[in-house]
Amino acid sequence: MDVIYGLIPMMLFFGFLVVVVFIWMAKKGYFDDMDGQANRILMDDDDFQPSAKQEQDNKGEASSEQGSEVEQTKDTAADK
Protein backbone atom coordinates (compact mmCIF):
# COMPACT_ATOMS: atom_id res chain seq x y z
CA MET A 1 0.00 0.00 0.00
CA ASP A 2 2.92 2.34 0.65
CA VAL A 3 3.98 2.02 -3.00
CA ILE A 4 0.67 3.44 -4.19
CA TYR A 5 1.27 6.61 -2.18
CA GLY A 6 4.43 7.18 -4.20
CA LEU A 7 3.08 6.08 -7.57
CA ILE A 8 -0.06 8.23 -7.62
CA PRO A 9 1.76 11.61 -7.34
CA MET A 10 4.43 10.42 -9.77
CA MET A 11 1.81 9.41 -12.38
CA LEU A 12 -0.07 12.69 -11.90
CA PHE A 13 3.16 14.62 -12.45
CA PHE A 14 3.98 12.50 -15.53
CA GLY A 15 0.47 13.07 -16.96
CA PHE A 16 0.75 16.81 -16.37
CA LEU A 17 4.14 16.83 -18.09
CA VAL A 18 2.72 15.00 -21.13
CA VAL A 19 -0.12 17.52 -21.42
CA VAL A 20 2.30 20.46 -21.17
CA VAL A 21 4.59 18.99 -23.86
CA PHE A 22 1.60 18.29 -26.13
CA ILE A 23 0.36 21.88 -25.80
CA TRP A 24 3.86 23.21 -26.47
CA MET A 25 4.21 21.06 -29.59
CA ALA A 26 0.79 22.16 -30.87
CA LYS A 27 1.72 25.83 -30.45
CA LYS A 28 5.07 25.36 -32.22
CA GLY A 29 3.37 23.80 -35.26
CA TYR A 30 4.57 20.22 -35.03
CA PHE A 31 1.16 18.94 -36.08
CA ASP A 32 0.46 21.41 -38.92
CA ASP A 33 1.60 19.34 -41.91
CA MET A 34 0.87 15.69 -41.13
CA ASP A 35 0.48 14.59 -44.79
CA GLY A 36 3.52 16.41 -46.21
CA GLN A 37 6.12 14.02 -44.83
CA ALA A 38 4.01 10.98 -45.75
CA ASN A 39 3.63 12.08 -49.37
CA ARG A 40 7.17 13.40 -49.78
CA ILE A 41 8.55 9.86 -49.93
CA LEU A 42 6.50 9.23 -53.07
CA MET A 43 7.84 12.26 -54.96
CA ASP A 44 10.83 12.06 -57.31
CA ASP A 45 13.91 14.06 -56.47
CA ASP A 46 15.04 14.23 -60.11
CA ASP A 47 14.16 17.91 -60.33
CA PHE A 48 16.37 18.80 -57.36
CA GLN A 49 17.70 22.34 -57.59
CA PRO A 50 20.69 23.04 -55.35
CA SER A 51 20.51 26.17 -53.27
CA ALA A 52 22.75 29.15 -53.93
CA LYS A 53 24.92 28.28 -50.90
CA GLN A 54 25.49 24.74 -52.19
CA GLU A 55 26.46 26.12 -55.61
CA GLN A 56 28.95 28.50 -54.01
CA ASP A 57 30.40 25.66 -51.94
CA ASN A 58 30.77 23.52 -55.05
CA LYS A 59 32.44 26.37 -56.95
CA GLY A 60 34.81 26.95 -54.03
CA GLU A 61 35.78 23.28 -53.95
CA ALA A 62 36.31 23.23 -57.71
CA SER A 63 38.49 26.34 -57.66
CA SER A 64 40.59 24.98 -54.79
CA GLU A 65 41.06 21.71 -56.68
CA GLN A 66 42.10 23.61 -59.80
CA GLY A 67 44.46 25.75 -57.74
CA SER A 68 46.16 22.69 -56.30
CA GLU A 69 46.51 21.19 -59.79
CA VAL A 70 48.13 24.41 -61.03
CA GLU A 71 50.54 24.39 -58.09
CA GLN A 72 51.46 20.77 -58.80
CA THR A 73 52.18 21.54 -62.45
CA LYS A 74 54.32 24.55 -61.44
CA ASP A 75 56.27 22.36 -59.01
CA THR A 76 56.91 19.68 -61.62
CA ALA A 77 57.89 22.30 -64.22
CA ALA A 78 60.30 23.90 -61.75
CA ASP A 79 61.90 20.53 -60.99
CA LYS A 80 62.69 19.96 -64.66
C-alpha positions in Angstrom: 0.0 0.0 0.0 2.9 2.3 0.6 4.0 2.0 -3.0 0.7 3.4 -4.2 1.3 6.6 -2.2 4.4 7.2 -4.2 3.1 6.1 -7.6 -0.1 8.2 -7.6 1.8 11.6 -7.3 4.4 10.4 -9.8 1.8 9.4 -12.4 -0.1 12.7 -11.9 3.2 14.6 -12.5 4.0 12.5 -15.5 0.5 13.1 -17.0 0.8 16.8 -16.4 4.1 16.8 -18.1 2.7 15.0 -21.1 -0.1 17.5 -21.4 2.3 20.5 -21.2 4.6 19.0 -23.9 1.6 18.3 -26.1 0.4 21.9 -25.8 3.9 23.2 -26.5 4.2 21.1 -29.6 0.8 22.2 -30.9 1.7 25.8 -30.4 5.1 25.4 -32.2 3.4 23.8 -35.3 4.6 20.2 -35.0 1.2 18.9 -36.1 0.5 21.4 -38.9 1.6 19.3 -41.9 0.9 15.7 -41.1 0.5 14.6 -44.8 3.5 16.4 -46.2 6.1 14.0 -44.8 4.0 11.0 -45.7 3.6 12.1 -49.4 7.2 13.4 -49.8 8.5 9.9 -49.9 6.5 9.2 -53.1 7.8 12.3 -55.0 10.8 12.1 -57.3 13.9 14.1 -56.5 15.0 14.2 -60.1 14.2 17.9 -60.3 16.4 18.8 -57.4 17.7 22.3 -57.6 20.7 23.0 -55.3 20.5 26.2 -53.3 22.7 29.1 -53.9 24.9 28.3 -50.9 25.5 24.7 -52.2 26.5 26.1 -55.6 29.0 28.5 -54.0 30.4 25.7 -51.9 30.8 23.5 -55.1 32.4 26.4 -57.0 34.8 26.9 -54.0 35.8 23.3 -54.0 36.3 23.2 -57.7 38.5 26.3 -57.7 40.6 25.0 -54.8 41.1 21.7 -56.7 42.1 23.6 -59.8 44.5 25.7 -57.7 46.2 22.7 -56.3 46.5 21.2 -59.8 48.1 24.4 -61.0 50.5 24.4 -58.1 51.5 20.8 -58.8 52.2 21.5 -62.5 54.3 24.5 -61.4 56.3 22.4 -59.0 56.9 19.7 -61.6 57.9 22.3 -64.2 60.3 23.9 -61.8 61.9 20.5 -61.0 62.7 20.0 -64.7 
